[in-house]
Amino acid sequence: MSKTHSKAFRLGFSVLLAVALIGTAGCAGMMKQAAIGPFGGPIVYDLMDILLDSPSAKLLKEAMPGHITLITATAEMGKSRELYEIACFLHTSYGIMVEDDDAAYAKELYAIGQSYGIRALLTDPNFRKAYNAGEKLPDIVNILDKRFVPALTWGGMSTGLLIIHQMDDPMALMGLPDAVAMVNRSKELDGEYFFGVSKAFLGAYYALMPAFLGLGGGPESSAAMFDEARAVTGGKFLLVDVFEARYLMTYIDDMDKFEALLNGVLEADSSLLEGGQALNQLAKIKAEYYLSIMDTLF
């Protein structure tokens, strides 16, 4: 397990958008190694770390379905917080990988990721008691401690990304407070987790949410959050720039900054992000795609 991931996941998963999350967060490094014995074994985590830091986003994308199948079966048998977190991460991050090509499939992945995220949170007896009593999630996330950072991060992101793909559905929008509450709690507990992915996600979300909704939205809040996310790695986590271009720059109609950010991603050295080279390669793929459809975004 790499040093970077052992720090991020010692809490308990491996997003990535984040993402790459996120789209490809490494299971091994991001989550603490759960003892899953005959159901999988530490080799799964070691392999994910290798894939996460590989120079090929294509290799990671092609490998993810197999890991999802294995971990989903393992989680259903093991029923531990760590395994639920990993299942949540894998579904969420793979959704981020495929959403530009197959939005319907990505929505399915986000919905499954959301389910596993909640199941992970419910392993805390105090949270479970409050949740089952009907208390609203934003009112009870403070019950959860640092062990739940992965579940809060990826559970919140899967919820939010699912909503982003259903913005025309009023019923779906009712989940907004839950998504924001989970990711905000994750940020409060460890804002540097997984290269600061929670901050990158909130930056994107704030760009979409008007300030008057009371969820911290608006372009100023978005810009500030992207700056915070970028500071975590000194600008080495390229998905931050991709998200800022895609969500904030299109919202404020700044085509020049949009192009500058994405061209900067394409010119950057992906290997500078220790333990996350494949994530940066994924960012480059997304940057090329968004530049190719720029006329439809402005």
N, C-alpha and C positions, 0 to 999 in steps of 0.2 A: 504494500500500500504506500502510495507516495506521501511525502511529508505534507504537501498541500492538502491532500484529501483527508489524511488522518486527523488533521486539525479541524477541518470543516465537518467531518462526519463522526468525530469522536463523540459527539453528542448522542448519537444514537443511531443513512442513505447517502446515498450519494446524491438535466435541468438542466438535458439540459436540457432555453428559455429556453434555460430559462430559460432551454431554453434551450436547451440546446442542450434550452434550458434549455439551458433549460432544456434544451433540446436533447441533452445527453448527459446529464449529471452522472458521474461515475458511482456505481453502487458501492464499490468497495470503499473508496475514499470518502464518499459523502455520508455514508451511514456507518455506524459502528458495526464491526463484523458480528453479525448474529450467528450463533451456533445453530445451524440448521441440519447438522448431521447428515443422515442418509438422504435428506430431501434436496440437497444441493451442495453444500460445502463451501469452504472459503475460496475455492478455485473460481467460483462465479464472481466474487468480488475482485479478485486479482485480475481476472480477464477483463472486467469492465473498466478497471483503472488503466489497463494497457490500451484498450480501445479508445477511452476518453482522451488519452494523450497521443493518439496516433495522428499521423499527418493526413489521414484520409477520412473526411466526413462521410464519404460513400461507404467505406468499410463499416463505420459505426452504424450508419443507417441500415445497412443490410444485416448487421448482426443483432440489432435490437429486437426484432420479432421473436427470435429464438429465446432470448433472455426473458422477454415478457411472458412467453408461454411457460417457461420453467419457473419463474418467480411467482406467477399467478397460481400455479398448482402448489408450489411450496407454501405460499401464504395461506392458502385454504387449508392446508394440512397443519402448518405450524401455528397459525393464529397468534402471532406475536406482534408487538408494536413495530419492531424493526422490519419485519417482513411486509407488513401492511404499508410501511413508509416506502420501502423499495418498490413495491408494486405501484404505489401512487406515483412515485418519481418516474418509473419507466413508462407508464401510460401517458403521463403529462409530457415528458420530454419527447417521446416519439410522436405525440400529437403535434408538437412544435415543428418537428422535422417534416411531417407530411402535409401540414395544413395548406401550404401554397399549391400543392398538387391535388389534394383530395380533402376538401373542407368537411364533407359529410363524414368521412372516416375519422378525421381529427376530432370532430364533435363526439363521436362514440368513445374515442380514447379518453377525452377529457371527462366525460361522464363517468367512466369506469375509474379514472384516477381520483375524481372527487369522492366516489364511494369509498375507495380504500383510504383516502385521507381522513375521512370522518371515522372510519373503523379504527384507525390508528389512534385518533384523539380519544375515542371511547374506551381505550384500555386504561385510562386514568379513572379510578373509581369515583373521585369527587366530580370530575367533569361529566362522567356518564350519569351520575345521579341527577345533576342539574339539567343536563340535556334531555334525559328521559322524563323529567318533570315538566318539560315544556318551556324551559327558560330559553331566551333567544341567544344564539351563539355569540353575537358581539358582546353580550353582557357577561359571558362566562369564560371567554378565552384567557382571561388573566389568571384563571385557576392553573393553567398549564405552565410548566417550567421549561428550562432549557433542553431537556430531553426531547421535547416535542417540536423543536425547531424544524427538522425535516418535514414532519407531517403538516405543520402549519404552513410552511413555505409552499410545498407542492400541492397540498390540499386546497390552499387558497388560490394558487395559480390555476389549477385545473378548473376550479369554480369560475374564476374570472375569465379565463380563456374561452370556456364554454359560453359564457354570457356574451363575450365579444362577437362570437359567431352567431348570436341570436338577438342582436340589438333591436330587431323589429318586433320582438315578442315581449309584451308587457309583463307576462308572468315570469319570464326568465330574468328580467331586470330586478325582480324582487330578491334575487340572490346576491345583489351587489353588496349590501352591508356585510354579509357573511364573508365574501371574498376579501374585502378590504380589511375586515377585522382580523382574519387569520394571518394575512401577510403582514399587517402592521404589528401584530404580536410577535411574529417571527423576527421582524426587524428590531423590535425592542429588545428581544432576548439575545440576538446575534446578528447584527446588521452586515457582518462580513461573511456570513455563511454562503458557501458556493459562489465565491467571487462577487458577493453583493447582489445576487440575483433578485432578492426581494425588493431592493431599491430600484433596480431596473424595471421590474414589473410594475411597481407603483408609479414610476415615471410615465410608463405607457398608459396606465389606467387613468392617471390624473389628466392626461392629455385628452382623453375621451369623455371625462366626466365634468360637466359644468360646475363651477364653484358653488352655485346656489343649491346643489343637491346635498351639501353638508358632508360630503365624503372626502374632503380635502382636495377636490379637483381644481382644474383650471391650468392655463399655460404656465403661469409663474411657479406654481407648486410642482408642475411637471418638470420644468427646466431645473429647478433646485434639486429635485430627487435624482434626475439623471446625473447631475454634477456629483452628488453624493455617491452614486453607484460607480461612477468612473474613478472616483478617488480611492476606492477600495483596492483596485489593482494598478493604480497609476495609468489608467487608460488601456490596459492590456487585454481586457475582456471585451472583445469587439462587438458582441451582441448588444452592448449598451448603446453604441453608436447606431447600430441597425434599428433598434427600437425607437431611439430618439428621432431618427429620420422618418421612419414609417408612421409613427403616431403623432409626435409633437410638430414636426416640420410640415406635415400635411395639414394638420389642424390650423396652424397659424399661416399657412400658405407661403412658406419660405422655400421656394424651389432651389435657390442657390445653395442654401445651407443643407438641404436634402441631398443634393448632388455632392457637395463637399464632404459630408459625413460618410456617405457610401463609397465614394472614391477613395477616401482615406482608409476605409476598411479593406478595400481591395489591394491597396498598396502596402498595408501593414504586414509585419512579420508574425505569422500565426504562432510560431514557436515561442514567442516571448511570454506567453501565458503558461507558466509551469503547471503541468498536470491537466491542461485544457486545450491542447493544440487542435483537437478535432472540433471542439466547440467553436473555435475561431474560424476553422475551415467551413463549418456550417454557416457562420456569420457571413462569410464571403459569398456562399451560394445564395443566401437570402439577399445580400446586397445587390448581386447581379440581377436577381429576379425583380427586385423593386425598381431598379434603374430601368429595366426593360418594360415595365408597365407604368412608368412615371406619368405618362400622359393621362392615364386613367385615375391617378391619385390626386391630381391638381385640377 
